[in-house]
Amino acid sequence: PEACPPEFANAFISGDGATFVLEPSYDMWSLGMMLYEVSVGKPYFDGKSPIAITKALRYDDFEADVSAVKDDKLRDLIGQCLRRNPKERPSITAFLLHPYFLTTGIGPFSF
């Protein structure tokens, strides 16, 4: 469930999960959660049950704490992906043009 963004948690709990329309911002949330887990070495909601995760995501005051990510630029990128408001999450183009990639390169390539 941590790969599911807050807007889906709201739809799921209200019974509208089956009709929820997927947007690219949903994928950016999932990508942010995956990057968090890879960079920190454990899931964001480590040890929490699926229902506890869904309920936590549903609250309006939920804000992802990415302070455990050591690299400043990667922390910023993950934080952008995990913004509660889906309209504030980066597009895939903005994601790839983030300073984290522009200054560190992608795999064996650098810019």
Residue frames relative to the residue before (quaternion, step in Angstrom):
aa qw qx qy qz dx dy dz
P 1.0000 0.0000 0.0000 0.0000 0.00 0.00 0.00
E 0.5805 0.5941 -0.4017 0.3855 3.63 1.08 -0.47
A 0.6097 0.5386 -0.3529 0.4622 3.59 1.21 -0.36
C 0.6184 0.5171 -0.3359 0.4872 3.58 1.28 -0.22
P 0.4147 -0.7418 0.4679 0.2425 3.61 -0.71 1.00
P 0.7141 -0.4653 0.3105 0.4209 3.58 -1.25 0.33
E 0.6403 0.5330 -0.3487 0.4294 3.60 0.96 -0.74
F 0.6455 0.4811 -0.3312 0.4922 3.60 1.09 -0.55
A 0.5967 0.5538 -0.3672 0.4499 3.60 1.01 -0.72
N 0.6466 0.5092 -0.3175 0.4710 3.60 0.96 -0.83
A 0.6720 0.4909 -0.2970 0.4681 3.58 0.89 -0.93
F 0.6539 0.5281 -0.3122 0.4428 3.59 0.93 -0.88
I 0.7040 0.4591 -0.2727 0.4682 3.58 0.81 -0.97
S 0.6909 0.4575 -0.2869 0.4806 3.60 1.05 -0.64
G 0.5856 -0.6189 0.3555 0.3843 3.60 1.27 0.04
D 0.6075 0.5790 -0.3413 0.4233 3.58 1.27 0.12
G 0.3011 0.8004 -0.4772 0.2027 3.59 1.23 0.29
A 0.6600 0.5352 -0.3102 0.4262 3.57 1.00 -0.82
T 0.7496 0.3631 -0.2088 0.5124 3.59 1.13 -0.54
F 0.3690 0.7413 -0.4807 0.2884 3.57 1.28 0.19
V 0.2868 -0.7606 0.5623 0.1519 3.57 -0.86 1.00
L 0.3498 -0.7493 0.5298 0.1884 3.55 -0.73 1.10
E 0.1156 -0.7694 0.6273 0.0341 3.53 -1.00 0.94
P 0.6531 -0.5085 0.3666 0.4249 3.64 -1.16 0.34
S 0.5901 0.5854 -0.3700 0.4149 3.61 1.11 -0.60
Y 0.5550 0.5867 -0.3806 0.4505 3.58 1.22 -0.52
D 0.6731 0.4954 -0.2893 0.4668 3.56 0.92 -0.92
M 0.6289 0.5288 -0.3434 0.4549 3.59 1.03 -0.71
W 0.6057 0.5306 -0.3522 0.4770 3.60 1.07 -0.69
S 0.6687 0.5062 -0.2957 0.4574 3.58 0.85 -0.99
L 0.6431 0.5178 -0.3103 0.4712 3.56 1.01 -0.84
G 0.6355 0.5311 -0.3194 0.4605 3.58 1.01 -0.79
M 0.6612 0.4937 -0.3044 0.4758 3.57 0.98 -0.85
M 0.6444 0.5124 -0.3252 0.4652 3.58 1.00 -0.78
L 0.6590 0.5028 -0.3059 0.4683 3.60 0.93 -0.88
Y 0.6073 0.5434 -0.3509 0.4614 3.57 1.05 -0.73
E 0.6889 0.4909 -0.2856 0.4504 3.57 0.80 -1.02
V 0.6596 0.5006 -0.3070 0.4690 3.59 0.95 -0.85
S 0.7236 0.4558 -0.2609 0.4479 3.60 0.88 -0.87
V 0.7360 0.3990 -0.2240 0.4990 3.59 1.06 -0.69
G 0.4476 -0.7175 0.4315 0.3141 3.57 1.15 -0.58
K 0.7622 0.1854 -0.1676 0.5972 3.56 1.28 0.26
P 0.6174 -0.5601 0.3907 0.3904 3.59 -1.17 0.49
Y 0.6299 -0.5405 0.4007 0.3880 3.57 -1.17 0.55
F 0.7807 0.2679 -0.1295 0.5495 3.57 0.88 -0.96
D 0.0328 0.8564 -0.5134 0.0436 3.57 1.02 0.83
G 0.8442 0.1797 -0.1592 0.4793 3.55 -0.83 1.08
K 0.5842 0.5774 -0.3764 0.4285 3.61 1.24 -0.10
S 0.4967 -0.6453 0.4919 0.3081 3.55 -1.14 0.66
P 0.6569 -0.5154 0.3626 0.4140 3.61 -1.18 0.42
I 0.6715 0.4833 -0.3181 0.4629 3.62 0.91 -0.79
A 0.6286 0.5218 -0.3414 0.4647 3.61 1.03 -0.70
I 0.6379 0.5181 -0.3226 0.4697 3.58 1.02 -0.78
T 0.6624 0.5100 -0.3032 0.4574 3.57 0.88 -0.96
K 0.6653 0.4939 -0.3044 0.4699 3.58 0.94 -0.87
A 0.6455 0.5236 -0.3280 0.4491 3.61 0.94 -0.83
L 0.6708 0.5034 -0.2942 0.4582 3.56 0.97 -0.86
R 0.6310 0.5795 -0.3282 0.3978 3.55 1.12 -0.64
Y 0.6121 0.5916 -0.3542 0.3871 3.60 1.06 -0.67
D 0.5366 -0.6590 0.4358 0.2964 3.55 -0.96 0.95
D 0.7083 0.4621 -0.2714 0.4595 3.58 1.08 -0.60
F 0.4087 0.7038 -0.4917 0.3096 3.62 1.24 0.16
E 0.0798 0.7544 -0.6471 0.0756 3.53 -0.91 1.00
A 0.4407 -0.7141 0.4790 0.2576 3.57 -0.68 1.09
D 0.2279 -0.7501 0.6092 0.1195 3.55 -0.92 0.98
V 0.0446 -0.8315 0.5532 -0.0224 3.56 -0.35 1.24
S 0.2932 0.8030 -0.4779 0.2024 3.57 1.23 0.39
A 0.5965 0.5796 -0.3658 0.4177 3.63 1.18 -0.38
V 0.5618 0.5725 -0.3948 0.4481 3.60 1.25 -0.27
K 0.3983 -0.7783 0.4433 0.1978 3.57 -0.54 1.20
D 0.7070 0.4514 -0.2676 0.4740 3.60 0.87 -0.92
D 0.4930 -0.7010 0.4351 0.2762 3.60 -0.70 1.10
K 0.7035 0.4655 -0.2752 0.4612 3.57 0.85 -0.96
L 0.6467 0.4943 -0.3221 0.4834 3.57 1.00 -0.75
R 0.6130 0.5447 -0.3445 0.4571 3.60 1.03 -0.76
D 0.6505 0.5109 -0.3107 0.4683 3.57 0.97 -0.87
L 0.6599 0.5150 -0.3060 0.4534 3.58 0.90 -0.92
I 0.6683 0.4828 -0.3013 0.4790 3.58 0.88 -0.92
G 0.6324 0.5386 -0.3275 0.4502 3.58 0.98 -0.81
Q 0.6398 0.5149 -0.3244 0.4693 3.58 1.03 -0.76
C 0.6634 0.5080 -0.3018 0.4591 3.58 0.97 -0.83
L 0.7461 0.3990 -0.2046 0.4922 3.57 1.10 -0.71
R 0.2931 0.7415 -0.5428 0.2638 3.58 1.07 0.61
R 0.5459 -0.6440 0.4352 0.3128 3.54 -0.97 0.90
N 0.7041 0.4207 -0.2521 0.5135 3.58 0.94 -0.90
P 0.4052 -0.7477 0.4655 0.2452 3.62 -0.49 1.13
K 0.6230 0.5499 -0.3445 0.4369 3.61 1.11 -0.56
E 0.6729 0.4867 -0.2909 0.4751 3.59 1.23 -0.36
R 0.5258 0.6131 -0.4235 0.4102 3.61 1.25 -0.07
P 0.5437 -0.6465 0.4173 0.3351 3.60 -1.04 0.65
S 0.4830 -0.5852 0.5516 0.3465 3.52 -1.30 0.40
I 0.6580 -0.4897 0.3596 0.4448 3.59 -1.21 0.18
T 0.6150 0.5409 -0.3475 0.4565 3.60 1.08 -0.66
A 0.6664 0.4839 -0.2982 0.4826 3.58 0.89 -0.93
F 0.6017 0.5617 -0.3449 0.4512 3.57 1.08 -0.75
L 0.7313 0.4384 -0.2425 0.4628 3.59 0.77 -1.03
L 0.6934 0.4414 -0.2707 0.5011 3.58 1.21 -0.44
H 0.3786 0.7257 -0.4864 0.3056 3.58 1.28 0.19
P 0.6213 -0.5769 0.3809 0.3689 3.61 -1.05 0.68
Y 0.5469 0.6070 -0.4155 0.3997 3.62 1.09 -0.47
F 0.7264 0.4079 -0.2361 0.5002 3.58 0.91 -0.89
L 0.6630 0.5280 -0.3109 0.4300 3.57 0.99 -0.79
T 0.7560 0.3700 -0.2137 0.4960 3.59 1.09 -0.53
T 0.7369 0.3821 -0.2384 0.5042 3.59 1.16 -0.38
G 0.4347 -0.6946 0.4637 0.3369 3.59 1.19 -0.43
I 0.3820 -0.6791 0.5731 0.2538 3.52 -1.35 0.07
G 0.8173 -0.0846 0.0163 0.5697 3.56 -0.37 1.20
P 0.8242 -0.1825 0.1372 0.5183 3.60 -0.83 -0.94
F 0.6306 0.5395 -0.3321 0.4484 3.59 1.27 -0.17
S 0.0049 -0.7726 0.6339 0.0349 3.57 -1.12 0.56
F 0.3907 -0.7308 0.5240 0.1969 3.51 -1.26 0.49
